[in-house]
Amino acid sequence: MKSNNDSSFGSSQTHLNGSIVFDFTKLQKQSNVEAIKLIQGACLNHGSFQVINHGIDASIPASEEIDSIFKLPLERKLGIPRKTGLPQGYSGGHAERFTKNLTWNETFTFDYYENDAEPLVVDHFKSVLGQDFECSGWVYQKYCQAMWKLSGVLFELLAVCLGVDRKHYKKFFEDGYSIMRLNFYPPCNNSALTLGTSPHYDPSSITILLQERVEGLEVFSNNKWQTVRPRPDALVIIIGDTFMASSNGIYKSCLHRAVVNGERERRSLAFFVTPKADKVVRPPQDLICREGTRLYPDFTWSQLLGFTQKHHRVDAATFPSFVNWLSSSKNLLSPL
């Protein structure tokens, strides 16, 4: 793969249970070529790494606001409207069985559109939760704005590491939107029978995850599940199926899961970045020429999202099933 001598991505790294920690600010600690090799290794192997000194304002109390939602009475949470066929709204995962383990979590999901002039997150919170949640809405409006800005930097970094035009992925995703999910994992005194979230690959392009202090996130790396220990200054970056497809399979989608704690509650915030619904996902031409083949057919985000909501729940086999569904259906896009 090509390297790029532009050193605007400063870096230093440590290894935390197999997870690379990447520092944007330490420009002079090592050469950019070394940093690129580290990110390449993580994305080629298991599809995740961590970033510190990422510029996110620590004063945004995003994780602290989670309790204001999940501590509401159950009947009120169940009354939060969900859009048919879409993941937005409240969900109590421990009310459904997905595998032999009971999925033991609660989620609250909403959309974020960077280019909208109105504070849609604030309006959404007031609409579904009431005027008392306007302050919470502003917290998550600001948090999403910060995450979106960071995602642009990450897309540039990933492009450099792949040896393609630095702006390619940033431009591709700049008119897209994001799905923000708040996760709450109650304690369970019989955790052997439960999982916080079953093993899965995210269908989105990248996920920016903020963990609280309680362990739970595990990634499958080197043929075993490895804990990604929380650290208060780090964000976990997870490669999803859409970015894997747009890299022509060079970078791997990250297989991960969440486990529950027997005594302590766990919280996390997941920011899923996706392309515009009708934009065609395909690798840049120079990647196709370099690899000499296409691994996946063209598709749109609306097709993949619809598949996860109507045909196949997100798990460890979602994307191969989606490709098979595309290939055997009339939904296969004609090459442009």
NORUR-V169679 format. One record per backbone hydrogen bond with DSSP energy under -1.0 kcal/mol. CO is the residue of the C=O (numbers start at 1). NH is the residue of the N-H. If there is no record, write none. Layout:
BEGIN
CO | NH
CO | NH
END
This chain:
BEGIN
8 | 10
12 | 23
14 | 21
16 | 19
19 | 16
20 | 50
22 | 52
24 | 10
25 | 27
26 | 11
31 | 35
32 | 36
33 | 37
34 | 38
35 | 39
36 | 40
37 | 41
38 | 42
39 | 43
40 | 44
41 | 45
42 | 46
42 | 47
43 | 252
47 | 239
49 | 237
50 | 22
51 | 235
52 | 24
57 | 60
60 | 62
61 | 65
66 | 69
66 | 70
67 | 71
69 | 72
73 | 77
74 | 78
77 | 80
83 | 86
89 | 109
91 | 107
92 | 95
93 | 96
101 | 99
102 | 195
105 | 93
105 | 94
106 | 184
107 | 91
108 | 182
109 | 89
110 | 180
112 | 178
118 | 120
119 | 123
120 | 124
121 | 125
122 | 126
123 | 127
124 | 128
125 | 129
130 | 133
131 | 134
133 | 137
134 | 138
135 | 139
136 | 140
137 | 141
138 | 142
139 | 143
140 | 144
141 | 145
142 | 146
143 | 147
144 | 148
145 | 149
146 | 150
147 | 151
148 | 152
149 | 153
150 | 154
151 | 155
152 | 156
153 | 157
154 | 158
155 | 159
156 | 160
157 | 161
158 | 162
159 | 164
165 | 168
167 | 171
168 | 172
169 | 173
173 | 176
177 | 274
178 | 112
179 | 272
180 | 110
181 | 270
182 | 108
183 | 268
184 | 106
185 | 266
190 | 193
191 | 194
193 | 102
195 | 104
197 | 258
200 | 256
202 | 241
204 | 242
205 | 240
206 | 273
207 | 238
208 | 271
209 | 236
210 | 269
216 | 259
217 | 228
218 | 257
219 | 226
224 | 221
226 | 219
231 | 234
235 | 51
236 | 209
237 | 49
238 | 207
239 | 254
240 | 244
241 | 245
242 | 246
243 | 247
244 | 249
245 | 248
247 | 250
255 | 220
256 | 200
257 | 218
258 | 196
258 | 197
261 | 188
266 | 185
267 | 212
268 | 183
269 | 210
270 | 181
271 | 208
272 | 179
273 | 205
274 | 177
276 | 279
277 | 302
284 | 288
285 | 289
286 | 290
287 | 291
288 | 292
299 | 281
300 | 304
301 | 305
302 | 306
303 | 307
304 | 308
305 | 309
306 | 310
307 | 311
307 | 312
315 | 201
317 | 321
318 | 322
319 | 323
320 | 324
321 | 325
322 | 326
323 | 327
324 | 328
326 | 329
END
